[in-house]
């Protein structure tokens, strides 16, 4: 049985002064877009609170968080989540997806590697990851997204997420493009720390369905290397952006356009992969209070 929770749409306008970092997504990846927009928006998958949106934007609509049962086992405990919103400041409809929330979910996802299902756009993806996306999509994200698309057909569509949410965001972007819910030129994808999601045919299709597709990797983060068994033949989709540093403001990064390039995070020996770099993207902390321009003009109460 599909379980879901949600809340009503909010429309909020603030009159605080704001520095407009970007008008729509840039032509290519920039640190400013990822740090100050995509990363804070990824955090919106975890909550029904609008504090982050208040800190980041002048004008938005928030359809609320959707939580759906996504366990592959009958009556299993795993849930997946996502949120839909419109950022009028950037003329963007945003779908944000949540990462795994406990060891059971991580273990079940790992156990599903090698169990694949066909992807509508071609190739095969991990059953757990596809089920994670489609469960949340059917539980309410689809309806919210289509409502926003009808109201704002000329807005861009951004999909973002971290870890499990990262690969869900990749699947979502390609799914939306394949089913013509939005033109591929309107879709922007930023996958933070996502694992490998499917076979090479699927990965090749990502660049065709979503030309503006980036996956961001922090230093020696272990998750983007999962699964690492070559017999499974899993491949990443999208262009890799690798920060071989603490991801502090001003730190450089390397872009690797080639699929599974040996010059970015794949250059890190397996013995150096670590969970320590998985949860502190852009130095960790509250991504909204830390990086959003509007936060400078507001008092945050913890």
C-alpha positions as CSV (number, residue, x, y, z in Angstrom):
1,X,0.0,0.0,0.0
2,X,1.4,3.4,-0.9
3,X,1.6,5.8,2.0
4,X,2.0,9.5,1.7
5,X,2.0,12.7,3.7
6,X,1.8,16.2,2.4
7,X,0.7,19.8,3.2
8,X,-1.0,22.6,1.4
9,X,0.6,25.1,-1.1
10,X,2.0,28.3,0.3
11,X,2.7,31.4,-1.6
12,X,5.1,33.8,0.2
13,X,6.4,37.2,-0.9
14,X,9.0,39.1,1.2
15,X,10.2,42.6,0.8
16,X,13.7,42.2,2.2
17,X,16.6,43.4,0.0
18,X,18.2,40.5,-1.9
19,X,21.3,39.9,-4.0
20,X,20.1,38.1,-7.1
21,X,22.9,35.5,-7.6
22,X,21.7,34.2,-10.9
23,X,18.7,34.6,-13.2
24,X,17.8,31.1,-14.2
25,X,20.5,28.4,-14.4
26,X,23.8,29.3,-16.0
27,X,24.8,27.8,-19.4
28,X,27.2,25.4,-17.6
29,X,27.9,24.3,-14.1
30,X,29.1,27.1,-11.7
31,X,30.0,26.8,-8.0
32,X,27.6,29.7,-7.2
33,X,24.6,27.9,-8.7
34,X,25.4,24.6,-6.9
35,X,26.3,26.2,-3.6
36,X,23.8,29.0,-3.3
37,X,20.8,27.5,-5.1
38,X,20.9,23.7,-5.8
39,X,22.4,22.7,-2.5
40,X,20.0,24.6,-0.3
41,X,17.1,23.4,-2.4
42,X,18.2,19.8,-1.9
43,X,17.6,20.2,1.8
44,X,13.9,21.0,1.1
45,X,13.2,17.3,0.6
46,X,13.6,16.7,4.3
47,X,11.0,19.0,5.7
48,X,7.6,20.8,5.5
49,X,9.1,23.8,7.1
50,X,9.6,26.8,4.7
51,X,12.4,28.4,6.7
52,X,15.0,27.5,4.1
53,X,12.9,29.1,1.4
54,X,12.3,32.1,3.5
55,X,16.1,32.5,3.9
56,X,16.8,32.0,0.2
57,X,14.1,33.6,-1.9
58,X,11.8,36.5,-2.2
59,X,8.9,34.7,-4.0
60,X,8.1,31.0,-4.0
61,X,5.3,28.5,-3.9
62,X,5.7,25.3,-1.9
63,X,3.5,22.3,-2.5
64,X,4.9,20.4,0.5
65,X,6.8,17.3,1.2
66,X,5.6,13.9,-0.1
67,X,6.6,10.8,1.9
68,X,5.9,7.4,0.3
69,X,6.5,3.8,1.3
70,X,9.3,2.6,-1.1
71,X,10.4,-0.7,0.5
72,X,10.7,-3.6,-1.9
73,X,9.4,-5.9,0.7
74,X,5.6,-6.1,1.6
75,X,5.0,-4.0,4.7
76,X,8.6,-3.1,4.8
77,X,9.6,0.1,6.7
78,X,11.5,2.1,4.1
79,X,10.1,5.5,3.1
80,X,11.3,7.9,0.4
81,X,10.5,11.5,0.1
82,X,10.5,14.5,-2.2
83,X,9.2,18.1,-2.3
84,X,7.9,20.3,-5.1
85,X,8.2,24.0,-5.3
86,X,8.3,27.0,-7.6
87,X,11.1,29.6,-7.2
88,X,9.8,32.7,-8.9
89,X,13.1,34.5,-8.4
90,X,14.7,32.0,-10.7
91,X,11.7,31.1,-12.9
92,X,12.1,27.5,-11.9
93,X,10.0,24.6,-10.9
94,X,12.1,22.5,-8.4
95,X,11.8,18.8,-7.5
96,X,13.9,17.9,-4.5
97,X,14.5,14.3,-3.3
98,X,15.6,13.0,0.1
99,X,18.5,10.7,0.8
100,X,18.4,7.5,2.8
101,X,17.4,7.9,6.4
102,X,18.6,4.7,8.2
103,X,20.8,1.7,7.8
104,X,17.9,-0.6,6.8
105,X,17.3,1.5,3.8
106,X,21.0,1.6,2.9
107,X,21.3,-2.1,3.3
108,X,18.2,-2.9,1.2
109,X,19.4,-0.5,-1.6
110,X,22.8,-2.2,-1.6
111,X,21.2,-5.7,-1.7
112,X,19.2,-4.7,-4.8
113,X,22.3,-4.1,-7.0
114,X,22.0,-6.4,-9.9
115,X,18.2,-6.5,-9.7
116,X,17.3,-4.1,-12.5
117,X,14.2,-2.9,-14.3
118,X,13.8,-1.2,-17.7
119,X,13.9,2.6,-17.7
120,X,11.3,4.3,-19.9
121,X,14.0,6.2,-21.8
122,X,16.1,3.1,-22.5
123,X,18.5,0.9,-20.6
124,X,18.1,-0.5,-17.2
125,X,18.2,0.9,-13.7
126,X,18.5,-0.5,-10.2
127,X,15.0,-1.6,-9.1
128,X,15.3,0.0,-5.6
129,X,16.3,3.4,-7.1
130,X,13.6,3.4,-9.7
131,X,11.0,2.3,-7.2
132,X,12.1,5.0,-4.8
133,X,11.5,7.7,-7.5
134,X,8.2,6.2,-8.9
135,X,6.7,5.7,-5.4
136,X,7.2,9.4,-4.5
137,X,6.1,10.4,-8.0
138,X,2.8,8.5,-7.8
139,X,2.2,9.6,-4.2
140,X,1.9,13.2,-5.1
141,X,5.0,14.7,-6.7
142,X,3.5,14.1,-10.2
143,X,0.3,16.0,-9.5
144,X,2.1,18.9,-7.9
145,X,4.6,19.1,-10.7
146,X,1.9,19.0,-13.4
147,X,0.0,21.7,-11.6
148,X,3.0,23.9,-11.6
149,X,3.8,23.1,-15.2
150,X,0.3,24.2,-16.2
151,X,0.7,27.4,-14.4
152,X,4.2,28.2,-15.4
153,X,5.0,26.4,-18.7
154,X,7.9,28.6,-19.6
155,X,9.7,28.0,-16.3
156,X,12.8,25.8,-16.1
157,X,12.6,22.4,-14.3
158,X,15.3,21.7,-11.7
159,X,15.8,18.4,-10.1
160,X,18.1,18.1,-7.1
161,X,19.0,15.7,-4.3
162,X,21.8,14.2,-2.2
163,X,22.8,10.5,-1.9
164,X,19.8,8.3,-2.6
165,X,18.0,11.6,-3.4
166,X,20.8,12.4,-5.9
167,X,20.1,9.3,-8.0
168,X,16.4,9.9,-7.6
169,X,16.9,13.4,-9.1
170,X,18.8,11.9,-12.1
171,X,16.0,9.4,-12.7
172,X,13.4,12.1,-12.3
173,X,15.0,14.5,-14.8
174,X,15.4,11.8,-17.5
175,X,11.9,10.5,-16.8
176,X,10.3,13.9,-17.2
177,X,12.2,14.5,-20.4
178,X,11.4,11.1,-21.9
179,X,7.7,11.4,-21.2
180,X,7.7,15.0,-22.6
181,X,6.5,16.6,-19.4
182,X,9.2,19.3,-20.2
183,X,11.5,20.0,-23.1
184,X,15.0,18.7,-22.5
185,X,16.4,22.3,-22.9
186,X,14.3,23.4,-19.9
187,X,15.6,20.7,-17.5
188,X,18.6,21.2,-15.1
189,X,19.9,18.4,-12.9
190,X,22.3,18.5,-10.0
191,X,22.9,15.2,-8.3
192,X,25.0,15.5,-5.1
193,X,26.8,12.3,-4.0
194,X,24.5,9.9,-5.8
195,X,25.5,6.2,-6.4
196,X,25.7,4.6,-9.8
197,X,22.2,4.0,-11.0
198,X,22.1,1.7,-14.0
199,X,23.8,0.3,-17.1
200,X,25.8,2.1,-19.8
201,X,22.8,2.4,-22.2
202,X,20.8,4.1,-19.5
203,X,23.8,6.4,-18.6
204,X,24.3,7.3,-22.2
205,X,20.7,8.3,-22.5
206,X,21.0,10.8,-19.6
207,X,23.2,13.1,-21.7
208,X,20.6,12.9,-24.5
209,X,17.5,13.4,-22.4
210,X,19.1,15.9,-20.0
211,X,22.0,17.8,-21.6
212,X,22.4,20.0,-18.5
213,X,23.1,17.2,-16.1
214,X,25.8,17.3,-13.4
215,X,26.8,15.1,-10.5
216,X,28.8,16.7,-7.8
217,X,31.3,14.6,-5.8
218,X,33.2,15.7,-2.6
219,X,36.7,14.5,-2.4
220,X,36.8,10.8,-1.2
221,X,33.1,10.3,-0.7
222,X,32.4,6.6,-0.9
223,X,28.8,6.6,-2.1
224,X,29.5,7.8,-5.7
225,X,31.7,4.6,-6.1
226,X,28.8,2.3,-5.2
227,X,28.4,-0.3,-6.5
228,X,32.0,-0.9,-7.4
229,X,31.7,-4.5,-8.6
230,X,32.7,-4.4,-12.3
231,X,30.7,-7.5,-13.0
232,X,27.5,-5.4,-12.5
233,X,28.6,-3.0,-15.1
234,X,26.9,0.0,-13.5
235,X,27.8,3.4,-14.9
236,X,27.2,7.1,-13.9
237,X,25.2,9.4,-16.1
238,X,25.9,13.1,-16.3
239,X,29.1,15.2,-16.1
240,X,31.1,14.8,-13.0
241,X,32.2,17.9,-10.9
242,X,34.8,16.9,-8.4
243,X,36.0,18.9,-5.4
244,X,39.2,17.4,-4.2
245,X,39.2,19.8,-1.1
246,X,36.9,20.9,1.7
247,X,34.5,22.6,-0.7
248,X,35.1,25.9,1.1
249,X,34.0,29.1,-0.7
250,X,36.5,29.8,-3.4
251,X,37.8,26.2,-3.6
252,X,38.4,25.0,-7.1
253,X,36.8,21.9,-8.8
254,X,37.5,19.7,-11.7
255,X,35.0,18.9,-14.5
256,X,35.2,15.5,-16.2
257,X,33.0,15.2,-19.2
258,X,34.0,11.6,-20.0
259,X,31.8,8.9,-18.6
260,X,33.5,7.3,-15.6
261,X,36.6,9.4,-16.2
262,X,39.8,8.2,-14.3
263,X,40.7,11.9,-13.8
264,X,38.1,12.9,-11.2
265,X,36.9,10.9,-8.2
266,X,37.7,7.6,-9.8
267,X,41.4,8.5,-9.3
268,X,41.0,8.0,-5.6
269,X,42.2,4.6,-4.4
270,X,39.4,2.4,-2.8
271,X,41.2,2.3,0.5
272,X,40.8,6.1,0.8
273,X,37.0,6.2,0.1
274,X,35.2,7.5,3.2
275,X,31.8,8.3,4.6
276,X,33.4,11.3,6.2
277,X,33.2,13.3,3.0
278,X,29.6,12.2,2.3
279,X,27.6,14.5,4.7
280,X,29.7,17.7,4.6
281,X,29.3,19.0,1.1
282,X,30.1,22.7,1.0
283,X,31.6,22.3,4.5
284,X,28.4,21.0,6.1
285,X,26.2,23.0,8.4
286,X,22.8,24.5,7.5
287,X,23.0,25.0,3.8
288,X,20.3,27.7,3.8
289,X,21.5,29.9,6.7
290,X,25.1,29.5,5.5
291,X,24.9,30.1,1.7
292,X,21.6,31.9,0.9
293,X,22.1,35.6,0.2
294,X,18.9,36.5,1.9
295,X,20.1,35.0,5.2
296,X,22.4,38.0,5.6
297,X,19.3,40.1,6.1
298,X,17.4,37.9,8.5
299,X,17.8,36.7,12.0
300,X,17.8,32.9,12.3
301,X,16.5,31.3,15.6
302,X,17.8,27.9,16.3
